[in-house]
C-alpha cells in the first residue's frame, strides 16, 4: 500500500505539531497552583502538578514528532532530487 504525501504537506504538518507543542506547554502552566485552604488544598496542588507534568510531556512528544516529520520531508526532498537527472542533462532515449 502506498501513501502519497507531498513534502510540502509534511512541512505543514510539522508546523502544526510545533504550534501544538507550544500550546501544550502553555496549558501545563495554566492551572494556578496558588494555595487553596481547607481539605481541597492538597488535591488542588496535586492536580496542578499533574497538569504541569502532562503538559510538559505532551509538549515534548509533539515537538519530537514535529522534528521527525520535518526530517522525513527533508529526506524525501533529498531523495527526489537524487532521482532526477541533473539540470541540462539530456534524458537518454
PyMOL Python script that loads the backbone (N, CA, C, O; Angstrom):
from pymol import cmd

cmd.read_pdbstr("""\
ATOM      1  N   UNK A   1       0.841  -1.164   0.000  1.00  0.00           N
ATOM      2  CA  UNK A   1       0.000   0.000   0.000  1.00  0.00           C
ATOM      3  C   UNK A   1       0.891   1.233   0.000  1.00  0.00           C
ATOM      4  O   UNK A   1       1.801   1.355   0.820  1.00  0.00           O
ATOM      5  N   UNK A   2       0.627   2.122  -0.903  1.00  0.00           N
ATOM      6  CA  UNK A   2       1.406   3.354  -0.997  1.00  0.00           C
ATOM      7  C   UNK A   2       0.568   4.529  -0.504  1.00  0.00           C
ATOM      8  O   UNK A   2      -0.621   4.640  -0.804  1.00  0.00           O
ATOM      9  N   UNK A   3       1.207   5.383   0.242  1.00  0.00           N
ATOM     10  CA  UNK A   3       0.561   6.604   0.701  1.00  0.00           C
ATOM     11  C   UNK A   3       1.346   7.757   0.104  1.00  0.00           C
ATOM     12  O   UNK A   3       2.543   7.899   0.357  1.00  0.00           O
ATOM     13  N   UNK A   4       0.679   8.572  -0.681  1.00  0.00           N
ATOM     14  CA  UNK A   4       1.360   9.692  -1.313  1.00  0.00           C
ATOM     15  C   UNK A   4       1.129  10.965  -0.503  1.00  0.00           C
ATOM     16  O   UNK A   4       0.000  11.428  -0.335  1.00  0.00           O
ATOM     17  N   UNK A   5       2.222  11.505  -0.014  1.00  0.00           N
ATOM     18  CA  UNK A   5       2.177  12.750   0.722  1.00  0.00           C
ATOM     19  C   UNK A   5       3.299  13.619   0.176  1.00  0.00           C
ATOM     20  O   UNK A   5       4.453  13.195   0.112  1.00  0.00           O
ATOM     21  N   UNK A   6       2.957  14.807  -0.208  1.00  0.00           N
ATOM     22  CA  UNK A   6       3.964  15.729  -0.725  1.00  0.00           C
ATOM     23  C   UNK A   6       4.802  16.284   0.419  1.00  0.00           C
ATOM     24  O   UNK A   6       4.289  16.495   1.518  1.00  0.00           O
ATOM     25  N   UNK A   7       6.089  16.521   0.169  1.00  0.00           N
ATOM     26  CA  UNK A   7       6.922  17.094   1.229  1.00  0.00           C
ATOM     27  C   UNK A   7       6.342  18.396   1.791  1.00  0.00           C
ATOM     28  O   UNK A   7       6.462  18.659   2.988  1.00  0.00           O
ATOM     29  N   UNK A   8       5.716  19.209   0.936  1.00  0.00           N
ATOM     30  CA  UNK A   8       5.131  20.463   1.432  1.00  0.00           C
ATOM     31  C   UNK A   8       4.049  20.193   2.472  1.00  0.00           C
ATOM     32  O   UNK A   8       3.906  20.949   3.434  1.00  0.00           O
ATOM     33  N   UNK A   9       3.292  19.121   2.282  1.00  0.00           N
ATOM     34  CA  UNK A   9       2.270  18.753   3.261  1.00  0.00           C
ATOM     35  C   UNK A   9       2.908  18.291   4.568  1.00  0.00           C
ATOM     36  O   UNK A   9       2.384  18.562   5.649  1.00  0.00           O
ATOM     37  N   UNK A  10       4.026  17.602   4.469  1.00  0.00           N
ATOM     38  CA  UNK A  10       4.731  17.179   5.690  1.00  0.00           C
ATOM     39  C   UNK A  10       5.292  18.382   6.439  1.00  0.00           C
ATOM     40  O   UNK A  10       5.232  18.436   7.668  1.00  0.00           O
ATOM     41  N   UNK A  11       5.834  19.343   5.703  1.00  0.00           N
ATOM     42  CA  UNK A  11       6.333  20.549   6.364  1.00  0.00           C
ATOM     43  C   UNK A  11       5.191  21.297   7.063  1.00  0.00           C
ATOM     44  O   UNK A  11       5.365  21.824   8.162  1.00  0.00           O
ATOM     45  N   UNK A  12       4.025  21.337   6.415  1.00  0.00           N
ATOM     46  CA  UNK A  12       2.865  21.985   7.034  1.00  0.00           C
ATOM     47  C   UNK A  12       2.454  21.242   8.301  1.00  0.00           C
ATOM     48  O   UNK A  12       2.133  21.869   9.311  1.00  0.00           O
ATOM     49  N   UNK A  13       2.462  19.908   8.256  1.00  0.00           N
ATOM     50  CA  UNK A  13       2.130  19.112   9.435  1.00  0.00           C
ATOM     51  C   UNK A  13       3.146  19.369  10.552  1.00  0.00           C
ATOM     52  O   UNK A  13       2.767  19.498  11.716  1.00  0.00           O
ATOM     53  N   UNK A  14       4.411  19.444  10.211  1.00  0.00           N
ATOM     54  CA  UNK A  14       5.447  19.715  11.215  1.00  0.00           C
ATOM     55  C   UNK A  14       5.211  21.065  11.883  1.00  0.00           C
ATOM     56  O   UNK A  14       5.415  21.204  13.089  1.00  0.00           O
ATOM     57  N   UNK A  15       4.783  22.057  11.109  1.00  0.00           N
ATOM     58  CA  UNK A  15       4.490  23.376  11.664  1.00  0.00           C
ATOM     59  C   UNK A  15       3.305  23.321  12.619  1.00  0.00           C
ATOM     60  O   UNK A  15       3.328  23.944  13.680  1.00  0.00           O
ATOM     61  N   UNK A  16       2.273  22.578  12.244  1.00  0.00           N
ATOM     62  CA  UNK A  16       1.098  22.417  13.118  1.00  0.00           C
ATOM     63  C   UNK A  16       1.499  21.719  14.412  1.00  0.00           C
ATOM     64  O   UNK A  16       1.069  22.122  15.493  1.00  0.00           O
ATOM     65  N   UNK A  17       2.308  20.688  14.313  1.00  0.00           N
ATOM     66  CA  UNK A  17       2.754  19.970  15.508  1.00  0.00           C
ATOM     67  C   UNK A  17       3.593  20.866  16.413  1.00  0.00           C
ATOM     68  O   UNK A  17       3.494  20.779  17.637  1.00  0.00           O
ATOM     69  N   UNK A  18       4.413  21.721  15.820  1.00  0.00           N
ATOM     70  CA  UNK A  18       5.218  22.651  16.614  1.00  0.00           C
ATOM     71  C   UNK A  18       4.311  23.625  17.370  1.00  0.00           C
ATOM     72  O   UNK A  18       4.532  23.904  18.548  1.00  0.00           O
ATOM     73  N   UNK A  19       3.286  24.139  16.678  1.00  0.00           N
ATOM     74  CA  UNK A  19       2.334  25.038  17.344  1.00  0.00           C
ATOM     75  C   UNK A  19       1.578  24.339  18.461  1.00  0.00           C
ATOM     76  O   UNK A  19       1.339  24.929  19.514  1.00  0.00           O
ATOM     77  N   UNK A  20       1.201  23.084  18.237  1.00  0.00           N
ATOM     78  CA  UNK A  20       0.505  22.316  19.270  1.00  0.00           C
ATOM     79  C   UNK A  20       1.409  22.081  20.473  1.00  0.00           C
ATOM     80  O   UNK A  20       0.945  22.059  21.613  1.00  0.00           O
ATOM     81  N   UNK A  21       2.694  21.905  20.215  1.00  0.00           N
ATOM     82  CA  UNK A  21       3.656  21.727  21.301  1.00  0.00           C
ATOM     83  C   UNK A  21       3.709  22.974  22.187  1.00  0.00           C
ATOM     84  O   UNK A  21       3.733  22.877  23.414  1.00  0.00           O
ATOM     85  N   UNK A  22       3.727  24.128  21.554  1.00  0.00           N
ATOM     86  CA  UNK A  22       3.760  25.388  22.310  1.00  0.00           C
ATOM     87  C   UNK A  22       2.485  25.535  23.147  1.00  0.00           C
ATOM     88  O   UNK A  22       2.544  25.929  24.311  1.00  0.00           O
ATOM     89  N   UNK A  23       1.336  25.216  22.549  1.00  0.00           N
ATOM     90  CA  UNK A  23       0.072  25.321  23.283  1.00  0.00           C
ATOM     91  C   UNK A  23       0.016  24.325  24.447  1.00  0.00           C
ATOM     92  O   UNK A  23      -0.497  24.654  25.516  1.00  0.00           O
ATOM     93  N   UNK A  24       0.535  23.124  24.247  1.00  0.00           N
ATOM     94  CA  UNK A  24       0.546  22.131  25.324  1.00  0.00           C
ATOM     95  C   UNK A  24       1.433  22.597  26.476  1.00  0.00           C
ATOM     96  O   UNK A  24       1.099  22.398  27.644  1.00  0.00           O
ATOM     97  N   UNK A  25       2.550  23.211  26.146  1.00  0.00           N
ATOM     98  CA  UNK A  25       3.435  23.719  27.197  1.00  0.00           C
ATOM     99  C   UNK A  25       2.746  24.832  27.985  1.00  0.00           C
ATOM    100  O   UNK A  25       2.873  24.908  29.207  1.00  0.00           O
ATOM    101  N   UNK A  26       2.010  25.698  27.271  1.00  0.00           N
ATOM    102  CA  UNK A  26       1.269  26.767  27.956  1.00  0.00           C
ATOM    103  C   UNK A  26       0.152  26.198  28.818  1.00  0.00           C
ATOM    104  O   UNK A  26      -0.104  26.693  29.916  1.00  0.00           O
ATOM    105  N   UNK A  27      -0.513  25.159  28.321  1.00  0.00           N
ATOM    106  CA  UNK A  27      -1.606  24.548  29.088  1.00  0.00           C
ATOM    107  C   UNK A  27      -1.078  23.978  30.392  1.00  0.00           C
ATOM    108  O   UNK A  27      -1.781  23.971  31.403  1.00  0.00           O
ATOM    109  N   UNK A  28       0.142  23.507  30.370  1.00  0.00           N
ATOM    110  CA  UNK A  28       0.740  22.953  31.584  1.00  0.00           C
ATOM    111  C   UNK A  28       0.940  23.975  32.675  1.00  0.00           C
ATOM    112  O   UNK A  28       1.066  23.617  33.846  1.00  0.00           O
ATOM    113  N   UNK A  29       0.970  25.239  32.312  1.00  0.00           N
ATOM    114  CA  UNK A  29       1.148  26.294  33.314  1.00  0.00           C
ATOM    115  C   UNK A  29      -0.137  27.077  33.551  1.00  0.00           C
ATOM    116  O   UNK A  29      -0.132  28.057  34.296  1.00  0.00           O
ATOM    117  N   UNK A  30      -1.238  26.661  32.930  1.00  0.00           N
ATOM    118  CA  UNK A  30      -2.493  27.407  33.021  1.00  0.00           C
ATOM    119  C   UNK A  30      -3.197  27.235  34.366  1.00  0.00           C
ATOM    120  O   UNK A  30      -3.930  28.124  34.799  1.00  0.00           O
ATOM    121  N   UNK A  31      -2.981  26.118  35.018  1.00  0.00           N
ATOM    122  CA  UNK A  31      -3.650  25.876  36.300  1.00  0.00           C
ATOM    123  C   UNK A  31      -2.851  26.555  37.397  1.00  0.00           C
ATOM    124  O   UNK A  31      -1.672  26.261  37.593  1.00  0.00           O
ATOM    125  N   UNK A  32      -3.493  27.455  38.104  1.00  0.00           N
ATOM    126  CA  UNK A  32      -2.828  28.218  39.154  1.00  0.00           C
ATOM    127  C   UNK A  32      -2.669  27.350  40.405  1.00  0.00           C
ATOM    128  O   UNK A  32      -3.658  26.934  41.007  1.00  0.00           O
ATOM    129  N   UNK A  33      -1.423  27.082  40.788  1.00  0.00           N
ATOM    130  CA  UNK A  33      -1.212  26.248  41.972  1.00  0.00           C
ATOM    131  C   UNK A  33      -1.274  27.035  43.282  1.00  0.00           C
ATOM    132  O   UNK A  33      -0.761  26.586  44.307  1.00  0.00           O
ATOM    133  N   UNK A  34      -1.910  28.221  43.241  1.00  0.00           N
ATOM    134  CA  UNK A  34      -1.991  29.033  44.460  1.00  0.00           C
ATOM    135  C   UNK A  34      -2.646  28.214  45.575  1.00  0.00           C
ATOM    136  O   UNK A  34      -3.580  27.449  45.336  1.00  0.00           O
ATOM    137  N   UNK A  35      -2.150  28.386  46.765  1.00  0.00           N
ATOM    138  CA  UNK A  35      -2.682  27.599  47.881  1.00  0.00           C
ATOM    139  C   UNK A  35      -4.196  27.775  48.055  1.00  0.00           C
ATOM    140  O   UNK A  35      -4.722  28.888  48.061  1.00  0.00           O
ATOM    141  N   UNK A  36      -4.850  26.664  48.193  1.00  0.00           N
ATOM    142  CA  UNK A  36      -6.283  26.643  48.469  1.00  0.00           C
ATOM    143  C   UNK A  36      -6.430  26.124  49.890  1.00  0.00           C
ATOM    144  O   UNK A  36      -5.836  25.113  50.264  1.00  0.00           O
ATOM    145  N   UNK A  37      -7.213  26.815  50.654  1.00  0.00           N
ATOM    146  CA  UNK A  37      -7.382  26.407  52.039  1.00  0.00           C
ATOM    147  C   UNK A  37      -8.306  25.209  52.189  1.00  0.00           C
ATOM    148  O   UNK A  37      -8.996  24.809  51.252  1.00  0.00           O
ATOM    149  N   UNK A  38      -8.302  24.665  53.357  1.00  0.00           N
ATOM    150  CA  UNK A  38      -9.208  23.585  53.688  1.00  0.00           C
ATOM    151  C   UNK A  38      -8.779  22.239  53.142  1.00  0.00           C
ATOM    152  O   UNK A  38      -7.631  22.052  52.739  1.00  0.00           O
ATOM    153  N   UNK A  39      -9.711  21.310  53.135  1.00  0.00           N
ATOM    154  CA  UNK A  39      -9.379  19.943  52.733  1.00  0.00           C
ATOM    155  C   UNK A  39      -9.093  19.795  51.236  1.00  0.00           C
ATOM    156  O   UNK A  39      -8.513  18.792  50.820  1.00  0.00           O
ATOM    157  N   UNK A  40      -9.487  20.769  50.430  1.00  0.00           N
ATOM    158  CA  UNK A  40      -9.225  20.690  48.984  1.00  0.00           C
ATOM    159  C   UNK A  40      -7.814  21.125  48.608  1.00  0.00           C
ATOM    160  O   UNK A  40      -7.367  20.866  47.490  1.00  0.00           O
ATOM    161  N   UNK A  41      -7.118  21.771  49.510  1.00  0.00           N
ATOM    162  CA  UNK A  41      -5.784  22.296  49.215  1.00  0.00           C
ATOM    163  C   UNK A  41      -4.833  21.273  48.617  1.00  0.00           C
ATOM    164  O   UNK A  41      -4.294  21.513  47.537  1.00  0.00           O
ATOM    165  N   UNK A  42      -4.606  20.147  49.271  1.00  0.00           N
ATOM    166  CA  UNK A  42      -3.682  19.158  48.710  1.00  0.00           C
ATOM    167  C   UNK A  42      -4.137  18.604  47.358  1.00  0.00           C
ATOM    168  O   UNK A  42      -3.314  18.335  46.483  1.00  0.00           O
ATOM    169  N   UNK A  43      -5.447  18.437  47.194  1.00  0.00           N
ATOM    170  CA  UNK A  43      -5.955  17.915  45.921  1.00  0.00           C
ATOM    171  C   UNK A  43      -5.717  18.917  44.790  1.00  0.00           C
ATOM    172  O   UNK A  43      -5.348  18.527  43.682  1.00  0.00           O
ATOM    173  N   UNK A  44      -5.925  20.203  45.065  1.00  0.00           N
ATOM    174  CA  UNK A  44      -5.705  21.231  44.041  1.00  0.00           C
ATOM    175  C   UNK A  44      -4.225  21.306  43.686  1.00  0.00           C
ATOM    176  O   UNK A  44      -3.880  21.416  42.509  1.00  0.00           O
ATOM    177  N   UNK A  45      -3.355  21.248  44.672  1.00  0.00           N
ATOM    178  CA  UNK A  45      -1.918  21.281  44.398  1.00  0.00           C
ATOM    179  C   UNK A  45      -1.493  20.049  43.589  1.00  0.00           C
ATOM    180  O   UNK A  45      -0.687  20.157  42.665  1.00  0.00           O
ATOM    181  N   UNK A  46      -2.034  18.890  43.936  1.00  0.00           N
ATOM    182  CA  UNK A  46      -1.727  17.677  43.185  1.00  0.00           C
ATOM    183  C   UNK A  46      -2.223  17.753  41.752  1.00  0.00           C
ATOM    184  O   UNK A  46      -1.534  17.326  40.827  1.00  0.00           O
ATOM    185  N   UNK A  47      -3.417  18.296  41.570  1.00  0.00           N
ATOM    186  CA  UNK A  47      -3.971  18.448  40.225  1.00  0.00           C
ATOM    187  C   UNK A  47      -3.114  19.399  39.394  1.00  0.00           C
ATOM    188  O   UNK A  47      -2.819  19.113  38.233  1.00  0.00           O
ATOM    189  N   UNK A  48      -2.713  20.527  39.981  1.00  0.00           N
ATOM    190  CA  UNK A  48      -1.884  21.492  39.259  1.00  0.00           C
ATOM    191  C   UNK A  48      -0.551  20.867  38.862  1.00  0.00           C
ATOM    192  O   UNK A  48      -0.065  21.095  37.754  1.00  0.00           O
ATOM    193  N   UNK A  49       0.035  20.092  39.743  1.00  0.00           N
ATOM    194  CA  UNK A  49       1.301  19.427  39.426  1.00  0.00           C
ATOM    195  C   UNK A  49       1.123  18.413  38.298  1.00  0.00           C
ATOM    196  O   UNK A  49       1.976  18.297  37.418  1.00  0.00           O
ATOM    197  N   UNK A  50       0.010  17.682  38.331  1.00  0.00           N
ATOM    198  CA  UNK A  50      -0.266  16.700  37.280  1.00  0.00           C
ATOM    199  C   UNK A  50      -0.451  17.382  35.936  1.00  0.00           C
ATOM    200  O   UNK A  50       0.073  16.914  34.925  1.00  0.00           O
ATOM    201  N   UNK A  51      -1.190  18.481  35.914  1.00  0.00           N
ATOM    202  CA  UNK A  51      -1.411  19.215  34.658  1.00  0.00           C
ATOM    203  C   UNK A  51      -0.084  19.748  34.120  1.00  0.00           C
ATOM    204  O   UNK A  51       0.161  19.676  32.916  1.00  0.00           O
ATOM    205  N   UNK A  52       0.767  20.276  34.982  1.00  0.00           N
ATOM    206  CA  UNK A  52       2.082  20.764  34.541  1.00  0.00           C
ATOM    207  C   UNK A  52       2.910  19.623  33.963  1.00  0.00           C
ATOM    208  O   UNK A  52       3.545  19.784  32.921  1.00  0.00           O
ATOM    209  N   UNK A  53       2.908  18.482  34.626  1.00  0.00           N
ATOM    210  CA  UNK A  53       3.692  17.338  34.160  1.00  0.00           C
ATOM    211  C   UNK A  53       3.188  16.826  32.816  1.00  0.00           C
ATOM    212  O   UNK A  53       3.971  16.595  31.895  1.00  0.00           O
ATOM    213  N   UNK A  54       1.882  16.655  32.714  1.00  0.00           N
ATOM    214  CA  UNK A  54       1.296  16.159  31.465  1.00  0.00           C
ATOM    215  C   UNK A  54       1.501  17.165  30.332  1.00  0.00           C
ATOM    216  O   UNK A  54       1.836  16.776  29.213  1.00  0.00           O
ATOM    217  N   UNK A  55       1.305  18.444  30.612  1.00  0.00           N
ATOM    218  CA  UNK A  55       1.515  19.472  29.581  1.00  0.00           C
ATOM    219  C   UNK A  55       2.947  19.476  29.084  1.00  0.00           C
ATOM    220  O   UNK A  55       3.191  19.590  27.882  1.00  0.00           O
ATOM    221  N   UNK A  56       3.891  19.354  29.996  1.00  0.00           N
ATOM    222  CA  UNK A  56       5.300  19.316  29.592  1.00  0.00           C
ATOM    223  C   UNK A  56       5.643  18.070  28.788  1.00  0.00           C
ATOM    224  O   UNK A  56       6.375  18.136  27.801  1.00  0.00           O
ATOM    225  N   UNK A  57       5.103  16.931  29.222  1.00  0.00           N
ATOM    226  CA  UNK A  57       5.371  15.680  28.497  1.00  0.00           C
ATOM    227  C   UNK A  57       4.748  15.711  27.110  1.00  0.00           C
ATOM    228  O   UNK A  57       5.379  15.307  26.133  1.00  0.00           O
ATOM    229  N   UNK A  58       3.507  16.190  27.022  1.00  0.00           N
ATOM    230  CA  UNK A  58       2.843  16.275  25.726  1.00  0.00           C
ATOM    231  C   UNK A  58       3.579  17.249  24.805  1.00  0.00           C
ATOM    232  O   UNK A  58       3.740  16.980  23.614  1.00  0.00           O
ATOM    233  N   UNK A  59       4.019  18.369  25.352  1.00  0.00           N
ATOM    234  CA  UNK A  59       4.774  19.336  24.554  1.00  0.00           C
ATOM    235  C   UNK A  59       6.046  18.708  24.004  1.00  0.00           C
ATOM    236  O   UNK A  59       6.393  18.913  22.841  1.00  0.00           O
ATOM    237  N   UNK A  60       6.731  17.955  24.828  1.00  0.00           N
ATOM    238  CA  UNK A  60       7.954  17.295  24.380  1.00  0.00           C
ATOM    239  C   UNK A  60       7.695  16.278  23.279  1.00  0.00           C
ATOM    240  O   UNK A  60       8.442  16.215  22.303  1.00  0.00           O
ATOM    241  N   UNK A  61       6.646  15.487  23.428  1.00  0.00           N
ATOM    242  CA  UNK A  61       6.317  14.480  22.412  1.00  0.00           C
ATOM    243  C   UNK A  61       5.897  15.128  21.098  1.00  0.00           C
ATOM    244  O   UNK A  61       6.307  14.680  20.028  1.00  0.00           O
ATOM    245  N   UNK A  62       5.081  16.181  21.172  1.00  0.00           N
ATOM    246  CA  UNK A  62       4.653  16.863  19.955  1.00  0.00           C
ATOM    247  C   UNK A  62       5.829  17.527  19.249  1.00  0.00           C
ATOM    248  O   UNK A  62       5.903  17.528  18.020  1.00  0.00           O
ATOM    249  N   UNK A  63       6.743  18.088  20.027  1.00  0.00           N
ATOM    250  CA  UNK A  63       7.932  18.690  19.442  1.00  0.00           C
ATOM    251  C   UNK A  63       8.784  17.638  18.746  1.00  0.00           C
ATOM    252  O   UNK A  63       9.249  17.847  17.626  1.00  0.00           O
ATOM    253  N   UNK A  64       8.985  16.505  19.415  1.00  0.00           N
ATOM    254  CA  UNK A  64       9.754  15.405  18.821  1.00  0.00           C
ATOM    255  C   UNK A  64       9.099  14.927  17.539  1.00  0.00           C
ATOM    256  O   UNK A  64       9.776  14.735  16.529  1.00  0.00           O
ATOM    257  N   UNK A  65       7.786  14.734  17.568  1.00  0.00           N
ATOM    258  CA  UNK A  65       7.071  14.256  16.390  1.00  0.00           C
ATOM    259  C   UNK A  65       7.181  15.259  15.240  1.00  0.00           C
ATOM    260  O   UNK A  65       7.364  14.863  14.089  1.00  0.00           O
ATOM    261  N   UNK A  66       7.073  16.540  15.541  1.00  0.00           N
ATOM    262  CA  UNK A  66       7.233  17.562  14.506  1.00  0.00           C
ATOM    263  C   UNK A  66       8.622  17.520  13.886  1.00  0.00           C
ATOM    264  O   UNK A  66       8.770  17.674  12.674  1.00  0.00           O
ATOM    265  N   UNK A  67       9.642  17.312  14.718  1.00  0.00           N
ATOM    266  CA  UNK A  67      11.012  17.200  14.206  1.00  0.00           C
ATOM    267  C   UNK A  67      11.164  15.983  13.289  1.00  0.00           C
ATOM    268  O   UNK A  67      11.832  16.054  12.258  1.00  0.00           O
ATOM    269  N   UNK A  68      10.539  14.873  13.674  1.00  0.00           N
ATOM    270  CA  UNK A  68      10.625  13.647  12.862  1.00  0.00           C
ATOM    271  C   UNK A  68       9.910  13.844  11.524  1.00  0.00           C
ATOM    272  O   UNK A  68      10.413  13.421  10.483  1.00  0.00           O
ATOM    273  N   UNK A  69       8.754  14.475  11.548  1.00  0.00           N
ATOM    274  CA  UNK A  69       8.009  14.722  10.307  1.00  0.00           C
ATOM    275  C   UNK A  69       8.815  15.644   9.390  1.00  0.00           C
ATOM    276  O   UNK A  69       8.892  15.397   8.187  1.00  0.00           O
ATOM    277  N   UNK A  70       9.414  16.695   9.938  1.00  0.00           N
ATOM    278  CA  UNK A  70      10.227  17.610   9.127  1.00  0.00           C
ATOM    279  C   UNK A  70      11.453  16.888   8.565  1.00  0.00           C
ATOM    280  O   UNK A  70      11.827  17.105   7.412  1.00  0.00           O
ATOM    281  N   UNK A  71      12.074  16.038   9.369  1.00  0.00           N
ATOM    282  CA  UNK A  71      13.241  15.284   8.889  1.00  0.00           C
ATOM    283  C   UNK A  71      12.840  14.322   7.774  1.00  0.00           C
ATOM    284  O   UNK A  71      13.602  14.110   6.830  1.00  0.00           O
ATOM    285  N   UNK A  72      11.651  13.743   7.882  1.00  0.00           N
ATOM    286  CA  UNK A  72      11.154  12.867   6.819  1.00  0.00           C
ATOM    287  C   UNK A  72      10.961  13.648   5.538  1.00  0.00           C
ATOM    288  O   UNK A  72      11.339  13.180   4.464  1.00  0.00           O
ATOM    289  N   UNK A  73      10.378  14.829   5.634  1.00  0.00           N
ATOM    290  CA  UNK A  73      10.195  15.675   4.445  1.00  0.00           C
ATOM    291  C   UNK A  73      11.543  16.043   3.841  1.00  0.00           C
ATOM    292  O   UNK A  73      11.705  16.021   2.620  1.00  0.00           O
ATOM    293  N   UNK A  74      12.513  16.382   4.690  1.00  0.00           N
ATOM    294  CA  UNK A  74      13.858  16.697   4.193  1.00  0.00           C
ATOM    295  C   UNK A  74      14.438  15.502   3.437  1.00  0.00           C
ATOM    296  O   UNK A  74      15.028  15.652   2.367  1.00  0.00           O
ATOM    297  N   UNK A  75      14.259  14.319   4.013  1.00  0.00           N
ATOM    298  CA  UNK A  75      14.779  13.109   3.396  1.00  0.00           C
ATOM    299  C   UNK A  75      14.123  12.855   2.047  1.00  0.00           C
ATOM    300  O   UNK A  75      14.802  12.495   1.085  1.00  0.00           O
ATOM    301  N   UNK A  76      12.813  13.038   1.970  1.00  0.00           N
ATOM    302  CA  UNK A  76      12.110  12.821   0.708  1.00  0.00           C
ATOM    303  C   UNK A  76      12.537  13.839  -0.336  1.00  0.00           C
ATOM    304  O   UNK A  76      12.669  13.510  -1.515  1.00  0.00           O
ATOM    305  N   UNK A  77      12.752  15.076   0.098  1.00  0.00           N
ATOM    306  CA  UNK A  77      13.211  16.111  -0.845  1.00  0.00           C
ATOM    307  C   UNK A  77      14.586  15.725  -1.397  1.00  0.00           C
ATOM    308  O   UNK A  77      14.840  15.866  -2.593  1.00  0.00           O
ATOM    309  N   UNK A  78      15.465  15.240  -0.525  1.00  0.00           N
ATOM    310  CA  UNK A  78      16.800  14.826  -0.950  1.00  0.00           C
ATOM    311  C   UNK A  78      16.704  13.635  -1.904  1.00  0.00           C
ATOM    312  O   UNK A  78      17.389  13.594  -2.926  1.00  0.00           O
ATOM    313  N   UNK A  79      15.860  12.679  -1.567  1.00  0.00           N
ATOM    314  CA  UNK A  79      15.684  11.506  -2.414  1.00  0.00           C
ATOM    315  C   UNK A  79      15.133  11.902  -3.773  1.00  0.00           C
ATOM    316  O   UNK A  79      15.632  11.439  -4.800  1.00  0.00           O
ATOM    317  N   UNK A  80      14.111  12.752  -3.796  1.00  0.00           N
ATOM    318  CA  UNK A  80      13.550  13.210  -5.067  1.00  0.00           C
ATOM    319  C   UNK A  80      14.612  13.895  -5.915  1.00  0.00           C
ATOM    320  O   UNK A  80      14.678  13.687  -7.127  1.00  0.00           O
ATOM    321  N   UNK A  81      15.437  14.709  -5.278  1.00  0.00           N
ATOM    322  CA  UNK A  81      16.487  15.406  -6.004  1.00  0.00           C
ATOM    323  C   UNK A  81      17.542  14.472  -6.542  1.00  0.00           C
ATOM    324  O   UNK A  81      18.118  14.733  -7.599  1.00  0.00           O
ATOM    325  N   UNK A  82      17.809  13.390  -5.838  1.00  0.00           N
ATOM    326  CA  UNK A  82      18.837  12.464  -6.300  1.00  0.00           C
ATOM    327  C   UNK A  82      18.328  11.562  -7.426  1.00  0.00           C
ATOM    328  O   UNK A  82      19.125  10.956  -8.142  1.00  0.00           O
ATOM    329  N   UNK A  83      17.015  11.470  -7.586  1.00  0.00           N
ATOM    330  CA  UNK A  83      16.452  10.628  -8.632  1.00  0.00           C
ATOM    331  C   UNK A  83      16.255  11.359  -9.948  1.00  0.00           C
ATOM    332  O   UNK A  83      16.097  10.731 -10.995  1.00  0.00           O
ATOM    333  N   UNK A  84      16.263  12.681  -9.900  1.00  0.00           N
ATOM    334  CA  UNK A  84      16.060  13.471 -11.112  1.00  0.00           C
ATOM    335  C   UNK A  84      17.377  13.660 -11.847  1.00  0.00           C
ATOM    336  O   UNK A  84      18.424  13.774 -11.212  1.00  0.00           O
ATOM    337  N   UNK A  85      17.343  13.694 -13.187  1.00  0.00           N
ATOM    338  CA  UNK A  85      18.581  13.971 -13.907  1.00  0.00           C
ATOM    339  C   UNK A  85      19.050  15.392 -13.637  1.00  0.00           C
ATOM    340  O   UNK A  85      18.247  16.283 -13.358  1.00  0.00           O
ATOM    341  N   UNK A  86      20.337  15.586 -13.721  1.00  0.00           N
ATOM    342  CA  UNK A  86      20.910  16.903 -13.495  1.00  0.00           C
ATOM    343  C   UNK A  86      20.333  17.901 -14.484  1.00  0.00           C
ATOM    344  O   UNK A  86      20.053  17.549 -15.630  1.00  0.00           O
ATOM    345  N   UNK A  87      20.158  19.108 -14.065  1.00  0.00           N
ATOM    346  CA  UNK A  87      19.607  20.150 -14.917  1.00  0.00           C
ATOM    347  C   UNK A  87      20.506  20.329 -16.145  1.00  0.00           C
ATOM    348  O   UNK A  87      21.722  20.477 -16.029  1.00  0.00           O
ATOM    349  N   UNK A  88      19.894  20.312 -17.289  1.00  0.00           N
ATOM    350  CA  UNK A  88      20.641  20.473 -18.550  1.00  0.00           C
ATOM    351  C   UNK A  88      21.110  19.168 -19.127  1.00  0.00           C
ATOM    352  O   UNK A  88      21.550  19.133 -20.277  1.00  0.00           O
ATOM    353  N   UNK A  89      21.034  18.083 -18.370  1.00  0.00           N
ATOM    354  CA  UNK A  89      21.458  16.791 -18.898  1.00  0.00           C
ATOM    355  C   UNK A  89      20.324  16.203 -19.731  1.00  0.00           C
ATOM    356  O   UNK A  89      19.159  16.245 -19.334  1.00  0.00           O
ATOM    357  N   UNK A  90      20.669  15.671 -20.854  1.00  0.00           N
ATOM    358  CA  UNK A  90      19.652  15.071 -21.715  1.00  0.00           C
ATOM    359  C   UNK A  90      19.208  13.726 -21.161  1.00  0.00           C
ATOM    360  O   UNK A  90      19.979  13.017 -20.515  1.00  0.00           O
ATOM    361  N   UNK A  91      17.975  13.397 -21.420  1.00  0.00           N
ATOM    362  CA  UNK A  91      17.446  12.114 -20.995  1.00  0.00           C
ATOM    363  C   UNK A  91      17.726  11.123 -22.113  1.00  0.00           C
ATOM    364  O   UNK A  91      17.322  11.354 -23.253  1.00  0.00           O
ATOM    365  N   UNK A  92      18.418  10.010 -21.809  1.00  0.00           N
ATOM    366  CA  UNK A  92      18.742   9.041 -22.862  1.00  0.00           C
ATOM    367  C   UNK A  92      17.477   8.459 -23.483  1.00  0.00           C
ATOM    368  O   UNK A  92      16.476   8.225 -22.804  1.00  0.00           O
ATOM    369  N   UNK A  93      17.551   8.233 -24.790  1.00  0.00           N
ATOM    370  CA  UNK A  93      16.388   7.664 -25.486  1.00  0.00           C
ATOM    371  C   UNK A  93      16.604   6.219 -25.760  1.00  0.00           C
ATOM    372  O   UNK A  93      15.738   5.564 -26.338  1.00  0.00           O
TER     373      UNK A  93
END
""", "prot")
cmd.dss("prot")
cmd.show_as("cartoon", "prot")
cmd.util.cbc("prot")
cmd.orient("prot")
